[in-house]
Amino acid sequence: MQLADAPVNAALKVLEVSAGSALSTRLMEMGLVAGTPVRVVGRAPFGGALHVDLCDTHLALRRTEAALVSVTAS
């Protein structure tokens, strides 16, 4: 499942970030690496950004950015 499609408040774990772009490198620098627990806190209406809780960090990601991150239920 992609992070962009994950349900709100579900306990998730990052599997991988799609490689090959500067954006994927930046996402990994922000802490989205394999094995990291993550939770979607909220979604903006009309296909807007996702509010993601990652350890003690809060991120706002566009849906296109979140689609690069594969997650699984933990």
Secondary structure as the mmCIF struct_conf table of DSSP 4:
data_model
#
loop_
_struct_conf.conf_type_id
_struct_conf.id
_struct_conf.beg_label_comp_id
_struct_conf.beg_label_asym_id
_struct_conf.beg_label_seq_id
_struct_conf.end_label_comp_id
_struct_conf.end_label_asym_id
_struct_conf.end_label_seq_id
STRN STRN1 GLN A 2 GLN A 2
HELX_RH_3T_P HELX_RH_3T_P1 LEU A 3 ASP A 5
HELX_LH_PP_P HELX_LH_PP_P1 ALA A 6 PRO A 7
TURN_TY1_P TURN_TY1_P1 VAL A 8 ASN A 9
STRN STRN2 LEU A 12 VAL A 17
BEND BEND1 GLY A 20 SER A 21
HELX_RH_AL_P HELX_RH_AL_P1 ALA A 22 GLU A 29
TURN_TY1_P TURN_TY1_P2 MET A 30 GLY A 31
TURN_TY1_P TURN_TY1_P3 ALA A 34 GLY A 35
STRN STRN3 PRO A 37 ARG A 43
TURN_TY1_P TURN_TY1_P4 PRO A 45 GLY A 47
STRN STRN4 LEU A 50 LEU A 54
TURN_TY1_P TURN_TY1_P5 CYS A 55 ASP A 56
STRN STRN5 THR A 57 LEU A 61
HELX_RH_AL_P HELX_RH_AL_P2 ARG A 63 ALA A 66
TURN_TY1_P TURN_TY1_P6 ALA A 67 LEU A 68
STRN STRN6 VAL A 69 ALA A 73
#
